[in-house]
Amino acid sequence: MAAESQEILNNQPNSAALTGVEAEDRVSWFIWILVLASSISGLLFGYDTGVISGALVTIKGDLGPPELSNIQKELITSATTLGALLGSLAGGIVSDFIGRKWVLGIADLIFIAGAAGQAVSHTVAAMIGGRFVIGVGVGLAACTVPLFIGEISPTRLRGRMVTVNVVSITLGQVIAYGIGAAFESTPSGWRWMVGLGALPAGLQLFMLPILPESPRILLQQGKVDVARANMTKIYPYSSQEDIDAHVRLMEQSVKESIRITKTTTFSQRFRSIFTVPSNRRALAVACGLQAFQQLCGFNTLMYYSATLFKSIGFNKPTAVGLIISGTNFLFTLFALKYIDIIGRRRIMIFSSPGMVFGLLLASVSFFFLTRKTGGVLVDGTDYPRAWSSFVLFSMVFYVASYATGLGNVPWQQGELFALEVRGIGTSLATATNWSGNLLIGATYLSLIHKITAAGAFGFYAGLCFLGWTFCVFCYPETAGLSLEEVTFIFKSDFGIHAAERLRKEKVALLSEHRSPEET
């Protein structure tokens, strides 16, 4: 294994120069402004997926039927997910051709159209259509923003900067629940809830001209001078020699990508992500993490928390849902601070058992809560307040564990793929996320009806255990490795041991680089 990790270092063109740039501890405000501006898409993602929870309990007869049926609720909820699935399939692939930032602009226009369409809906079909349009924008943003941020971020802070987008997603959900609570008692207040989603999209569209393109995409387009100027802004405290060396390193990687692009068709590159072993392993890890994120059942709380808390007796279900989204936001801030310090793999391994515990506790709580109603949740039933509180506590514990690890780590997916298949791989991984989301969102109410709430949450706990097992055996640590280095660790296997050895050797190189400067 030591020889393998040394081979990875040797295969890096001018790794000493690379570590010279990475050794720089200071980061400019320019890069943070870029990350925050692009993360407005994350805010929209969170807002538009979270707002439906409050809207579903306040629509009442505004769309025709006196009350929405469970099937209609599932269709309205799942329409967004279906749109996101299609948008995510297109996002990464299209961004390889036209650039990352322009896909964000397209997503903003779609967000505005979808928000307006929902706000003026007067039938269930029109609402489903508006939710579908919003979903396409969500899918484009979910795929492209982590890709864009990962490519413009310094290696040392890449995990933290990608997590800023996840913080924006959770903040969007908090805002959605807050606005939902504010308009809960307002006649047709749900129209304001969904319509306000157009405002952040308009803001990002206005800011789009200041966003530079990803340096790697610029190099792919032959714009070397522009890419070098952007790298100087990203690393303003590094020497020009180190920056030039870093650009040359990326050029070598991009030249290989251009060579592959010019000598192969799109269908051949698409097939290569399944047929080339290193690409296939990267895809397995990215898709496995995204499937884990959805099959754990978290988004059932985002979509149906107000409905759930109303069923178990809380008088202000949307306000109680705000506790859940607030917990998600606060613990995502923890991940923002420590994801590059603790590492992606360690956070996943340590936080996932907490999710299993929270779901099992919820399952037990639902079992005792619903004993007098035969395991079925019945609106208007006077359930024991103690068990209702246990349900809330278990949900908070579960969400805290989720936000610490699984809510963030899968979105680091872009770092796993070689540049020539990065857009394709990211699209497929994000599509896996939305496929799982669609499955969970479309079956949650039916699953509770078939096997009870206790059975459903016990089932999700079992899936979480399987996801934790996957992380233990298949997910390597990528913190501290450059995008070019991560590609090499999947060469022979899933790279768990090779990645650890490479990270240790890089730490030694960085220490050697700093020592002469300090003396």
Secondary structure, DSSP 8 states (H G I E B T S, - for coil): -HHHHHHHHHHSTTHHHHHHHHT-----HHHHHHHHHHTHHHHHHHHHHHHHHHHHTT-TTTTSSSS--HHHHHHHHHHHHHHHHHHHHHHHHHHHHH-HHHHHHHHHHHHHHHHHHHHT--SHHHHHHHHHHHHHHHHHHHHHHHHHHHHHS-GGGHHHHHHHHHHHHHHHHHHHHHHHHHTTTSTTHHHHHHHTTHHHHHHHHHHGGG----HHHHHHTT-HHHHHHHHHHHSTTS-HHHHHHHHHHHHHHHHHHHHHHHHS-HHHHHHHHHHSHHHHHHHHHHHHHHHHHHHT-HHHHHHHHHHHHHHTT-S-HHHHHHHHHHHHHHHHHHHHHHHHHH-HHHHHHHHHHHHHHHHHHHHHHHHHHTGGGTT---TT----HHHHHHHHHHHHHHHHHHHHTTTTGGGGGGGGS-HHHHHHHHHHHHHHHHHHHHHHHHHHHHHHHHHHHHHHHHHHHHHHHHHHHHHHHH----TT--HHHHHHHTSSSS-HHHHHHHHHHHHHHHHHHHHHHH-
